[in-house]
Amino acid sequence: MQISSGSPFPQNTETSPGVRKVTAEDVNVYYGEKHALKSVCLDVYANEVTALIGPSGCGKSTFLRCLNRMNDLIEGARVVGRITLDGEDIYDSRLDVVQLRARIGMVFQKPNPFPKSIFDNVAYGPRIHGLAQSSGDLEEVVVTSLQRAGLYEEVKDRLGEPGTGLSGGQQQRLCIARAIAVSPEVILMDEPCSALDPIATAKVEELIDELRENYTIVIVTHSMQQAARVSQRTAFFHLGELIEVGDTEQIFTNPQQKLTQGYITGRFG
């Protein structure tokens, strides 16, 4: 990854009082010849939920995938700029990408439990990262993770049953439990509720609010209502550019950019 000097951030309409956890400076992404993300500068603050909103194809999911180097897996993808986690360049060639993805976990749009038992779904990460010294330790990690994901009481009597047998909302919470089992610092969520019904969505949103006490969360959502409900900061993307970022309430009630106002009021999208 090439390093280029970050420019001052003109789009930021509010300064959060929190601690910067992730910082993106002048980030550009290319898929072959396509310039998918253009000079994005964005700070993500610790123990906050940052929502990325904008029309389909605007670059929000592309940016999210930059944060744990998932774009590395896409042939022809090229990322230019600088992204740091606690000041450490995550594209440094010496950095262990496997460890990075343990520190920055991801929950995808469609629930994707492994074809394993509920217990083994959650235990998978701690096992491969050597985080549990004994079977007792492993069980404690699994139970704690399921409890934090708000799922334990619903599945405690069937931990040996397949995770794929759960409802869609339960599967998504299982995937969240799987992500937090390796003690990440940041959780990325790519439209985590788009495949869920309203009741399951409400449970996941409630969970997101609880999780931010211990984790930094970045969520891509197509639902402005969801962004307004769950996030403290909102960033609006359009045609690969970050148009505006600020406190969620300010973005939704008093956007500074005409494009943001047009999207929020439904004039386009």
C-alpha positions as CSV (number, residue, x, y, z in Angstrom):
1,M,0.0,0.0,0.0
2,Q,1.4,3.4,-0.9
3,I,1.5,6.1,1.7
4,S,0.4,9.5,0.9
5,S,0.1,12.5,3.2
6,G,-3.4,13.0,4.6
7,S,-5.0,16.4,3.9
8,P,-7.0,18.3,6.6
9,F,-10.5,17.0,6.8
10,P,-13.0,19.6,5.5
11,Q,-16.1,17.5,5.6
12,N,-16.1,16.9,9.4
13,T,-18.9,19.1,10.8
14,E,-18.5,17.9,14.4
15,T,-15.5,17.0,16.5
16,S,-16.2,14.0,18.8
17,P,-14.7,14.3,22.3
18,G,-13.7,10.6,22.2
19,V,-10.5,8.8,21.5
20,R,-9.6,8.1,17.8
21,K,-9.5,4.3,17.3
22,V,-9.3,4.1,13.5
23,T,-8.1,6.9,11.2
24,A,-8.3,6.9,7.5
25,E,-6.2,9.4,5.6
26,D,-6.6,10.2,1.9
27,V,-7.8,6.6,1.1
28,N,-8.4,5.7,-2.5
29,V,-9.6,2.3,-3.7
30,Y,-9.4,1.0,-7.3
31,Y,-11.0,-2.1,-8.8
32,G,-8.9,-2.4,-11.9
33,E,-9.5,0.8,-13.7
34,K,-12.5,1.8,-11.6
35,H,-11.9,4.5,-9.0
36,A,-14.3,3.2,-6.3
37,L,-13.3,5.4,-3.4
38,K,-11.8,8.9,-3.7
39,S,-9.6,10.6,-1.1
40,V,-11.6,9.6,2.0
41,C,-10.5,10.9,5.3
42,L,-12.5,9.7,8.3
43,D,-11.9,9.2,12.1
44,V,-13.7,6.4,14.0
45,Y,-13.9,6.9,17.7
46,A,-13.6,4.4,20.4
47,N,-16.8,3.0,22.0
48,E,-19.0,4.7,19.5
49,V,-21.2,3.4,16.6
50,T,-20.3,5.1,13.4
51,A,-22.9,4.6,10.6
52,L,-21.9,4.7,6.9
53,I,-24.9,5.7,4.8
54,G,-25.5,6.5,1.1
55,P,-27.0,5.2,-2.1
56,S,-26.2,1.8,-3.4
57,G,-22.7,1.7,-5.0
58,C,-21.6,4.9,-3.2
59,G,-18.5,3.2,-1.6
60,K,-19.6,2.6,1.9
61,S,-19.1,-1.1,1.9
62,T,-15.8,-0.7,0.0
63,F,-14.6,1.6,2.7
64,L,-15.7,-0.8,5.4
65,R,-13.7,-3.6,3.8
66,C,-10.6,-1.4,3.8
67,L,-10.7,-1.4,7.6
68,N,-9.8,-5.1,8.0
69,R,-8.2,-5.6,4.6
70,M,-11.0,-7.6,3.2
71,N,-10.3,-5.9,-0.2
72,D,-7.0,-7.8,-0.3
73,L,-9.2,-10.9,-1.2
74,I,-10.6,-9.1,-4.3
75,E,-8.6,-9.6,-7.5
76,G,-7.5,-6.3,-9.0
77,A,-8.4,-4.3,-5.9
78,R,-5.8,-1.7,-4.9
79,V,-5.9,0.5,-1.8
80,V,-3.8,3.7,-1.6
81,G,-3.6,6.0,1.4
82,R,-3.1,5.3,5.1
83,I,-5.4,3.6,7.7
84,T,-4.3,3.2,11.3
85,L,-5.6,1.3,14.2
86,D,-4.4,2.9,17.5
87,G,-1.8,4.7,15.4
88,E,-0.5,1.5,13.8
89,D,-0.5,1.3,10.0
90,I,-2.7,-1.7,9.2
91,Y,-1.3,-2.0,5.7
92,D,2.3,-2.3,7.0
93,S,3.9,-5.3,5.2
94,R,5.1,-6.6,8.5
95,L,1.6,-6.7,10.0
96,D,-0.1,-10.1,10.5
97,V,-3.4,-9.9,8.6
98,V,-4.9,-12.8,10.5
99,Q,-4.2,-11.0,13.8
100,L,-5.6,-7.8,12.3
101,R,-8.9,-9.6,11.5
102,A,-9.0,-10.9,15.1
103,R,-8.7,-7.3,16.3
104,I,-11.2,-6.0,13.8
105,G,-14.0,-8.5,13.4
106,M,-16.7,-8.5,10.8
107,V,-20.4,-9.4,10.6
108,F,-21.8,-9.8,7.1
109,Q,-25.1,-8.9,5.5
110,K,-26.3,-12.4,5.4
111,P,-25.9,-14.6,8.5
112,N,-23.2,-17.1,7.7
113,P,-22.8,-19.6,10.5
114,F,-20.4,-22.4,9.9
115,P,-21.9,-25.9,9.3
116,K,-21.0,-26.8,12.9
117,S,-22.7,-26.8,16.3
118,I,-23.6,-23.6,18.0
119,F,-20.8,-24.2,20.5
120,D,-18.2,-24.9,17.8
121,N,-19.2,-21.8,15.8
122,V,-18.3,-19.6,18.7
123,A,-15.3,-21.7,19.8
124,Y,-13.7,-21.7,16.3
125,G,-11.9,-18.4,16.6
126,P,-10.5,-18.9,20.1
127,R,-9.3,-22.4,19.1
128,I,-7.3,-21.2,16.0
129,H,-5.9,-18.2,17.9
130,G,-5.0,-20.2,21.0
131,L,-7.0,-18.0,23.3
132,A,-8.2,-20.8,25.5
133,Q,-5.8,-22.9,27.6
134,S,-8.3,-25.6,28.6
135,S,-11.7,-26.9,27.7
136,G,-13.0,-25.1,30.8
137,D,-11.6,-21.8,29.5
138,L,-13.1,-22.4,26.1
139,E,-16.5,-23.1,27.5
140,E,-16.3,-19.9,29.5
141,V,-15.4,-17.9,26.3
142,V,-18.3,-19.5,24.4
143,V,-20.9,-18.8,27.2
144,T,-19.7,-15.3,27.7
145,S,-19.7,-14.5,24.0
146,L,-23.2,-15.9,23.6
147,Q,-24.4,-13.9,26.6
148,R,-22.9,-10.7,25.2
149,A,-24.6,-11.4,21.9
150,G,-28.0,-11.8,23.8
151,L,-28.4,-15.4,22.6
152,Y,-27.3,-17.6,25.5
153,E,-30.7,-18.0,27.2
154,E,-32.3,-19.0,23.9
155,V,-29.7,-21.7,23.0
156,K,-28.1,-22.9,26.3
157,D,-29.9,-26.3,26.1
158,R,-28.9,-27.0,22.5
159,L,-25.3,-25.9,22.2
160,G,-24.5,-29.2,20.4
161,E,-27.1,-28.6,17.7
162,P,-26.2,-27.0,14.3
163,G,-26.0,-23.2,14.1
164,T,-27.7,-23.4,10.7
165,G,-30.8,-24.6,12.5
166,L,-31.4,-21.3,14.2
167,S,-33.7,-18.6,12.9
168,G,-32.2,-15.8,10.8
169,G,-32.1,-13.3,13.7
170,Q,-30.5,-15.9,16.0
171,Q,-28.0,-16.9,13.3
172,Q,-26.9,-13.2,13.0
173,R,-26.5,-13.0,16.8
174,L,-24.5,-16.2,16.6
175,C,-22.2,-14.6,14.0
176,I,-21.9,-11.6,16.4
177,A,-21.0,-14.0,19.2
178,R,-18.5,-15.7,16.9
179,A,-16.9,-12.3,16.1
180,I,-16.6,-11.2,19.7
181,A,-15.2,-14.5,21.0
182,V,-11.7,-13.5,19.9
183,S,-11.9,-10.3,21.9
184,P,-11.8,-7.8,19.0
185,E,-11.4,-4.1,19.5
186,V,-13.5,-3.1,16.5
187,I,-16.6,-4.8,15.0
188,L,-17.5,-4.0,11.4
189,M,-21.1,-4.7,10.4
190,D,-22.1,-4.7,6.7
191,E,-25.9,-4.2,6.6
192,P,-26.3,-6.8,9.4
193,C,-30.1,-6.5,9.5
194,S,-31.0,-6.4,5.8
195,A,-32.0,-10.0,5.8
196,L,-33.9,-9.9,9.1
197,D,-37.6,-9.3,10.0
198,P,-38.4,-6.2,12.2
199,I,-38.4,-8.1,15.5
200,A,-35.0,-9.7,14.8
201,T,-33.8,-6.3,13.6
202,A,-34.9,-4.6,16.9
203,K,-33.0,-7.3,18.9
204,V,-29.8,-6.8,16.9
205,E,-30.1,-3.0,17.2
206,E,-30.5,-3.3,20.9
207,L,-27.5,-5.5,21.0
208,I,-25.4,-3.0,19.0
209,D,-26.2,-0.3,21.6
210,E,-25.0,-2.7,24.4
211,L,-21.9,-3.8,22.6
212,R,-20.5,-0.3,22.1
213,E,-19.7,-0.2,25.8
214,N,-16.9,-2.6,25.1
215,Y,-16.3,-2.3,21.4
216,T,-15.9,0.3,18.6
217,I,-18.5,-0.4,15.9
218,V,-18.7,0.7,12.3
219,I,-22.0,-0.2,10.5
220,V,-23.0,0.1,6.9
221,T,-26.8,0.4,6.6
222,H,-29.2,1.2,3.8
223,S,-31.7,2.3,6.4
224,M,-31.4,5.9,7.5
225,Q,-33.8,5.2,10.4
226,Q,-31.5,2.5,11.6
227,A,-28.5,4.8,11.4
228,A,-30.4,7.4,13.4
229,R,-31.3,4.8,16.1
230,V,-28.0,3.1,16.6
231,S,-25.2,5.4,15.8
232,Q,-23.5,8.4,17.5
233,R,-21.7,9.5,14.3
234,T,-22.8,9.2,10.7
235,A,-20.8,9.5,7.5
236,F,-22.6,10.1,4.2
237,F,-21.0,8.7,1.0
238,H,-21.9,9.5,-2.6
239,L,-20.2,8.3,-5.8
240,G,-17.1,7.1,-4.0
241,E,-16.7,10.4,-2.0
242,L,-17.2,11.1,1.6
243,I,-19.5,14.1,1.5
244,E,-20.1,14.8,5.2
245,V,-19.5,13.3,8.6
246,G,-20.6,14.5,12.0
247,D,-22.7,13.7,15.0
248,T,-25.7,11.7,13.9
249,E,-28.3,14.1,15.3
250,Q,-26.6,17.0,13.4
251,I,-26.4,15.0,10.2
252,F,-30.1,14.2,10.2
253,T,-31.4,17.5,11.5
254,N,-29.0,20.1,10.1
255,P,-26.8,18.7,7.3
256,Q,-24.2,21.1,6.0
257,Q,-24.0,19.8,2.5
258,K,-26.8,20.0,-0.1
259,L,-26.1,16.4,-1.3
260,T,-26.5,15.1,2.3
261,Q,-29.8,17.1,2.7
262,G,-31.1,15.7,-0.6
263,Y,-30.4,12.1,0.4
264,I,-31.8,12.5,4.0
265,T,-35.0,14.1,2.6
266,G,-35.4,11.4,0.0
267,R,-34.9,13.5,-3.1
268,F,-32.5,10.8,-4.4
269,G,-31.1,7.5,-3.3
